[in-house]
Amino acid sequence: MINNKQKIYSYIGLAMRAGQVVSGDDTTLKELKKGKISLVIVADDASENTKKLFKDKSSYRKINQIYFSTKVELGLAIGKSPRAVIGIKDKSLASKITELMQ
């Protein structure tokens, strides 16, 4: 049986192929400030500064933010080098991922 973690990776991959993912601290932050992100995913092994920064920015803008996976695994999910932060733009994919996190 496929567990939720694998399903979440699938959705992240799907969002990536649909062009609905931004990754990396700077890009994600920029898009977050523009209000174009529906969900922020921060790696569990991201630095405390990164976690605090995105927690503050996300909650200020009332955007969902979750801690999930590792930098390496997040990078692999989107076919890139390790990423501490990724942002999902698509609202329905973001809510599906959030739902699976519960």
Phi, psi and omega in degrees: 000139179282128179273171183298326181298316178295322179297319180298316177301320179299315179295322178296317178297318178299314179299321179298312180296332180275001180072028183251020181237136168243148183221161183090150184303306187297309182297315181297318180297316180299313181292326178297315180295330178281351180077026183260005183247137181260337181208134176250128178246120180249133179296144178300329182263017174291159180293157179301322179299314179297314180301314181295315180305309183286331176296313180295310183296321181291313183292326177299321181265008179055044177253136177298141178221132180232154173260128184206134168066197179241166180302317181297313182294323177296318177299314179298322181298331180251009176070033181227181176292169182309136180233134177278332186220136168226151179241137178256124182277318186292125184297317183290321176294320179298317181289327178295316178297316179300317179300316180292337180285338184296000000 
